[in-house]
């Protein structure tokens, strides 16, 4: 994601084209989002969605298994249906579903919970400043804060393990305690 003027001062529109090969050395795609600051805006919106969809994937995989579904079958269903998303396809939090995902390495490496908390906090601040409503942000932030306490340094998909160990899903109306 890139935010910069589309021209180099003389109005020829070649600035983005000129810097794209350099930026492609750092990532596989370069998307010009508009003027300066719009790349950051895109990153914050994308990572906000990632924060929420990661939690939803963890909860859905946990729920399905608690209801008796095999994780491989549940992942197949989700990933070929309307629930498909990056956390379910590429970074599935259940070991054995997504080869190479942090779940395969006890959630070591990857995008740390602390980084997700930082990006979520930045998105929340940007939303406040711009007047955008983020109804799920406070719940997600609280969950990532609690996960970070016990899973510091782990990939953010460790939310699944954290939920599984507690035998609850967030928002059960019982203060995070199981109703068993």
SERO-4910 file (N, C-alpha, C, O; in steps of 0.05 Angstrom, whole numbers):
BEGIN
 pado doro    nc1    nc2    nc3   cac1   cac2   cac3    cc1    cc2    cc3    oc1    oc2    oc3
  Unk    A     17    -23      0      0      0      0     18     25      0     37     27     16
  Unk    A     12     42    -17     29     65    -21     11     90    -23     -9     91    -37
  Unk    A     19    110     -9      6    136    -11     27    157    -18     46    161     -3
  Unk    A     24    169    -41     42    190    -50     30    205    -73     11    195    -86
  Unk    A     40    228    -79     29    242   -103     34    225   -127     54    211   -130
  Unk    A     15    226   -146     18    209   -170     37    221   -190     43    209   -210
  Unk    A     46    245   -185     65    259   -203     89    268   -188     89    268   -163
  Unk    A    110    275   -202    135    283   -189    140    313   -190    163    322   -190
  Unk    A    119    328   -191    122    357   -190    119    370   -217    112    393   -219
  Unk    A    123    355   -238    120    367   -265     95    357   -279     90    363   -302
  Unk    A     78    341   -263     52    333   -274     53    311   -294     33    306   -308
  Unk    A     76    296   -296     77    276   -317     66    249   -308     63    230   -324
  Unk    A     58    246   -282     45    221   -273     63    197   -272     53    174   -271
  Unk    A     89    200   -272    107    177   -273    120    170   -247    135    150   -246
  Unk    A    114    184   -225    128    179   -199    121    151   -189    139    136   -182
  Unk    A     96    144   -189     88    117   -178    101     95   -196    111     76   -185
  Unk    A    100     98   -222    112     78   -240    142     76   -235    153     54   -237
  Unk    A    155     98   -228    183     98   -224    192     84   -198    212     71   -198
  Unk    A    176     87   -177    183     75   -151    172     46   -148    182     32   -130
  Unk    A    153     38   -164    141     12   -161    162    -11   -162    160    -29   -145
  Unk    A    181    -12   -181    200    -34   -181    216    -36   -155    223    -58   -147
  Unk    A    222    -14   -144    238    -14   -118    220    -25    -96    229    -42    -80
  Unk    A    195    -16    -95    177    -25    -74    170    -55    -77    166    -69    -57
  Unk    A    170    -65   -101    165    -93   -106    186   -111    -95    182   -135    -92
  Unk    A    210   -100    -89    231   -116    -77    224   -122    -48    235   -141    -36
  Unk    A    206   -106    -36    199   -109     -8    173   -125     -5    168   -137     16
  Unk    A    157   -126    -26    131   -140    -24    122   -148    -52    132   -138    -72
  Unk    A    103   -166    -53     95   -177    -79     76   -159    -94     73   -161   -119
  Unk    A     62   -141    -80     43   -123    -94     47    -94    -84     53    -89    -61
  Unk    A     43    -76   -102     44    -48    -96     17    -36   -105     10    -38   -129
  Unk    A      2    -25    -87    -24    -13    -93    -22     16    -86    -19     23    -63
  Unk    A    -25     33   -106    -25     62   -101    -53     70    -91    -73     68   -105
  Unk    A    -54     78    -66    -79     84    -53    -88    113    -56   -111    120    -49
  Unk    A    -71    130    -66    -77    158    -69    -55    176    -58    -32    168    -58
  Unk    A    -62    199    -49    -42    218    -39    -29    209    -14    -36    188     -2
  Unk    A     -9    224     -5      6    217     20    -13    212     43    -32    228     47
  Unk    A     -8    191     58    -24    184     81    -45    163     74    -55    149     93
  Unk    A    -52    159     49    -72    140     42    -62    111     43    -79     93     47
  Unk    A    -36    107     41    -25     80     45    -29     71     74    -37     48     79
  Unk    A    -24     89     92    -28     83    121    -58     79    126    -65     61    142
  Unk    A    -75     95    115   -104     91    118   -112     63    109   -128     50    122
  Unk    A   -102     55     87   -108     28     76    -98      6     95   -111    -14    100
  Unk    A    -73     10    105    -62    -10    124    -78    -12    149    -84    -34    158
  Unk    A    -87     10    160   -103     10    185   -130     -4    180   -138    -20    197
  Unk    A   -143      2    158   -169    -10    152   -165    -40    148   -181    -56    158
  Unk    A   -145    -48    133   -140    -76    127   -133    -91    153   -144   -113    158
  Unk    A   -116    -80    170   -108    -94    194   -130    -95    215   -131   -113    231
  Unk    A   -148    -75    214   -171    -76    232   -188   -100    224   -197   -116    241
  Unk    A   -193   -103    198   -209   -126    188   -195   -152    195   -208   -171    203
  Unk    A   -169   -153    192   -153   -177    199   -156   -183    229   -160   -207    236
  Unk    A   -155   -163    246   -157   -168    275   -184   -181    281   -186   -200    297
  Unk    A   -205   -171    269   -232   -181    274   -236   -209    262   -246   -227    274
  Unk    A   -227   -212    237   -231   -238    223   -214   -260    236   -221   -284    235
  Unk    A   -191   -253    248   -175   -273    262   -190   -283    286   -190   -307    291
  Unk    A   -202   -265    301   -218   -274    325   -241   -291    316   -247   -312    328
  Unk    A   -255   -282    295   -279   -297    286   -271   -325    276   -285   -344    281
  Unk    A   -248   -327    262   -238   -353    253   -232   -371    277   -240   -394    277
  Unk    A   -218   -360    297   -212   -376    321   -237   -385    335   -239   -408    343
  Unk    A   -256   -367    337   -281   -375    351   -297   -396    335   -308   -415    346
  Unk    A   -298   -392    308   -313   -411    291   -300   -439    292   -314   -459    293
  Unk    A   -273   -440    290   -260   -465    291   -263   -479    318   -267   -503    319
  Unk    A   -262   -463    339   -267   -474    366   -295   -484    369   -300   -506    379
  Unk    A   -315   -468    360   -343   -476    362   -348   -501    347   -360   -520    357
  Unk    A   -340   -502    322   -345   -526    305   -334   -551    318   -347   -572    318
  Unk    A   -310   -549    329   -298   -573    341   -313   -581    367   -317   -604    372
  Unk    A   -322   -561    382   -337   -567    406   -364   -580    399   -375   -594    415
  Unk    A   -374   -574    375   -399   -586    366   -395   -613    353   -414   -626    344
  Unk    A   -370   -622    351   -364   -648    341   -353   -650    313   -349   -672    303
  Unk    A   -348   -627    300   -337   -628    273   -307   -633    273   -292   -623    291
  Unk    A   -297   -648    254   -269   -651    250   -258   -625    239   -270   -613    221
  Unk    A   -235   -615    250   -224   -589    241   -219   -588    211   -223   -567    199
  Unk    A   -209   -609    199   -203   -609    170   -229   -605    154   -229   -590    135
  Unk    A   -250   -619    162   -276   -616    148   -287   -588    152   -298   -576    133
  Unk    A   -285   -578    176   -296   -551    182   -280   -530    165   -292   -512    154
  Unk    A   -254   -532    165   -238   -514    149   -244   -515    119   -246   -495    106
  Unk    A   -249   -540    109   -257   -543     81   -283   -529     76   -286   -515     55
  Unk    A   -302   -533     94   -328   -519     90   -325   -489     91   -335   -475     73
  Unk    A   -312   -479    111   -308   -450    114   -294   -438     89   -302   -418     78
  Unk    A   -273   -451     81   -256   -441     59   -268   -443     31   -256   -433     12
  Unk    A   -290   -457     29   -304   -459      3   -332   -446      6   -349   -450    -12
  Unk    A   -336   -431     27   -362   -418     32   -358   -389     39   -336   -378     36
  Unk    A   -379   -377     48   -379   -348     53   -362   -339     77   -356   -316     80
  Unk    A   -353   -358     93   -335   -351    116   -306   -349    109   -290   -342    126
  Unk    A   -299   -356     84   -270   -356     76   -258   -329     80   -269   -308     73
  Unk    A   -234   -329     91   -218   -304     96   -189   -312     99   -183   -336    101
  Unk    A   -171   -293     99   -143   -299    101   -136   -315    126   -121   -335    123
  Unk    A   -147   -308    150   -140   -325    173   -150   -354    170   -137   -372    181
  Unk    A   -172   -359    157   -182   -386    154   -167   -401    133   -163   -426    135
  Unk    A   -158   -388    112   -144   -402     89   -114   -404     93   -103   -426     90
  Unk    A   -101   -382     99    -72   -381     99    -60   -384    127    -38   -396    130
  Unk    A    -73   -374    147    -62   -372    174    -81   -386    194    -84   -377    217
  Unk    A    -93   -408    186   -112   -422    203    -99   -428    229    -77   -439    230
  Unk    A   -113   -423    252   -101   -427    278   -101   -455    288    -90   -461    309
  Unk    A   -112   -474    273   -113   -502    281    -90   -517    267    -87   -516    242
  Unk    A    -74   -530    283    -51   -545    272    -60   -565    252    -80   -580    257
  Unk    A    -46   -567    229    -52   -586    209    -70   -576    186    -76   -591    167
  Unk    A    -80   -552    189    -98   -541    168    -83   -525    147    -87   -529    123
  Unk    A    -66   -506    155    -52   -489    137    -22   -494    140     -9   -484    158
  Unk    A    -10   -510    121     19   -515    123     35   -489    124     30   -470    108
  Unk    A     53   -488    142     70   -465    145     59   -443    163     73   -424    170
  Unk    A     34   -446    172     22   -426    190     35   -428    217     45   -449    225
  Unk    A     34   -406    233     46   -407    260     35   -429    278     49   -437    296
  Unk    A     10   -438    273     -1   -460    289     17   -485    287     17   -501    306
  Unk    A     31   -488    265     48   -511    261     73   -509    278     87   -529    282
  Unk    A     79   -486    289    104   -481    305     97   -471    333    112   -455    344
  Unk    A     75   -480    344     65   -471    370     63   -440    371     69   -428    391
  Unk    A     55   -429    348     49   -400    345     74   -383    348     72   -359    353
  Unk    A     97   -394    344    122   -379    343    125   -365    316    116   -376    296
  Unk    A    137   -342    316    141   -327    291    114   -315    282     95   -315    297
  Unk    A    114   -305    258     90   -292    247     86   -264    257    105   -250    264
  Unk    A     61   -255    257     54   -228    264     45   -228    294     24   -238    300
  Unk    A     62   -217    311     58   -219    339     33   -206    350     23   -186    338
  Unk    A     23   -217    372     -1   -205    385      4   -175    391    -14   -159    388
  Unk    A     29   -169    400     35   -141    407     32   -123    382     23   -100    384
  Unk    A     40   -133    359     38   -117    334      8   -113    327      0    -92    318
  Unk    A     -8   -134    330    -36   -132    325    -49   -112    344    -66    -96    336
  Unk    A    -41   -113    369    -52    -94    389    -45    -65    381    -62    -47    382
  Unk    A    -20    -62    372    -11    -35    363    -28    -25    340    -38     -3    340
  Unk    A    -30    -42    319    -45    -34    295    -75    -30    301    -87    -11    291
  Unk    A    -86    -46    319   -114    -43    326   -117    -16    341   -137     -2    337
  Unk    A    -99    -10    359   -100     16    373    -98     39    354   -112     59    357
  Unk    A    -80     37    334    -77     59    314   -103     62    298   -111     84    292
  Unk    A   -115     39    290   -140     40    275   -162     53    292   -178     69    282
  Unk    A   -163     47    318   -183     58    336   -179     88    338   -199    103    339
  Unk    A   -154     97    341   -149    126    343   -156    140    317   -169    161    317
  Unk    A   -150    128    294   -157    140    268   -187    141    265   -198    161    254
  Unk    A   -201    120    274   -230    120    272   -242    142    289   -261    156    281
  Unk    A   -231    146    313   -241    167    331   -237    195    318   -255    212    318
  Unk    A   -213    199    307   -207    225    294   -223    230    269   -229    253    263
  Unk    A   -231    209    255   -245    212    230   -276    210    233   -291    215    214
  Unk    A   -284    201    256   -313    198    261   -324    171    250   -348    169    246
  Unk    A   -307    151    246   -316    125    237   -324    108    260   -310    107    281
  Unk    A   -346     94    258   -355     76    280   -341     49    276   -343     37    255
  Unk    A   -329     39    298   -317     12    298   -329     -3    322   -317     -3    344
  Unk    A   -352    -14    318   -367    -27    340   -353    -51    353   -357    -56    377
  Unk    A   -336    -65    338   -323    -89    349   -295    -83    360   -283   -101    372
  Unk    A   -286    -59    357   -258    -52    364   -252    -56    394   -232    -68    401
  Unk    A   -269    -46    411   -264    -48    440   -263    -77    449   -246    -85    465
  Unk    A   -281    -94    439   -282   -122    446   -256   -136    436   -244   -151    451
  Unk    A   -249   -130    411   -225   -142    400   -200   -133    416   -183   -149    422
  Unk    A   -198   -107    422   -175    -97    436   -173   -110    464   -151   -118    472
  Unk    A   -195   -112    477   -195   -125    504   -186   -154    502   -170   -164    519
  Unk    A   -195   -168    481   -187   -196    478   -157   -198    472   -143   -215    484
  Unk    A   -147   -182    453   -118   -183    447   -102   -175    472    -80   -186    476
  Unk    A   -111   -156    488    -97   -149    512    -94   -173    531    -73   -178    542
  Unk    A   -116   -188    535   -116   -211    552    -98   -233    541    -84   -247    556
  Unk    A   -100   -237    515    -83   -258    502    -54   -251    506    -37   -269    511
  Unk    A    -47   -226    502    -19   -218    505     -7   -223    532     16   -230    535
  Unk    A    -24   -221    553    -15   -227    580     -4   -255    583     16   -259    597
  Unk    A    -17   -274    571     -8   -302    574      7   -314    551     19   -335    553
  Unk    A      6   -300    528     18   -311    504     38   -291    491     40   -290    466
  Unk    A     51   -276    507     69   -255    497     90   -266    477    101   -288    482
  Unk    A     93   -252    455    113   -260    435    102   -280    414    117   -286    395
  Unk    A     78   -289    417     67   -308    398     52   -294    375     45   -271    377
  Unk    A     48   -309    354     32   -299    331      4   -293    340     -7   -307    358
  Unk    A     -8   -274    328    -35   -265    337    -56   -287    333    -78   -285    345
  Unk    A    -51   -307    317    -70   -329    314    -72   -347    339    -88   -364    341
  Unk    A    -54   -342    359    -55   -356    384    -81   -351    399    -86   -364    420
  Unk    A    -97   -332    390   -123   -327    401   -139   -353    403   -153   -358    422
  Unk    A   -136   -370    382   -150   -395    382   -142   -412    406   -160   -423    420
  Unk    A   -116   -415    411   -107   -431    433   -117   -420    459   -126   -434    477
  Unk    A   -116   -393    462   -125   -380    486   -154   -386    491   -162   -392    514
  Unk    A   -171   -384    471   -200   -389    473   -204   -419    480   -220   -425    497
  Unk    A   -190   -436    466   -194   -465    470   -187   -473    499   -201   -489    511
  Unk    A   -166   -461    510   -158   -468    537   -178   -458    558   -180   -469    580
  Unk    A   -193   -438    551   -213   -427    570   -240   -439    567   -258   -436    584
  Unk    A   -244   -454    545   -270   -467    540   -293   -447    537   -316   -454    543
  Unk    A   -287   -423    527   -308   -403    524   -303   -389    497   -283   -392    484
  Unk    A   -323   -374    489   -320   -356    467   -325   -328    478   -341   -325    497
  Unk    A   -311   -308    467   -315   -281    477   -344   -273    474   -357   -281    454
  Unk    A   -355   -258    492   -382   -248    490   -403   -267    498   -426   -265    490
  Unk    A   -396   -287    516   -416   -306    524   -434   -295    546   -452   -309    556
  Unk    A   -430   -269    553   -447   -257    572   -441   -265    601   -457   -259    619
  Unk    A   -419   -279    605   -413   -289    632   -385   -281    640   -371   -296    653
  Unk    A   -377   -257    632   -351   -246    640   -327   -263    632   -307   -262    646
  Unk    A   -329   -278    611   -307   -294    602   -305   -321    616   -285   -335    613
  Unk    A   -325   -328    632   -324   -354    645   -344   -373    631   -365   -365    621
  Unk    A   -336   -398    631   -353   -419    620   -378   -422    637   -378   -418    661
  Unk    A   -400   -430    624   -425   -435    638   -429   -464    644   -452   -473    648
  Unk    A   -409   -480    645   -411   -509    649   -420   -515    677   -423   -538    684
***
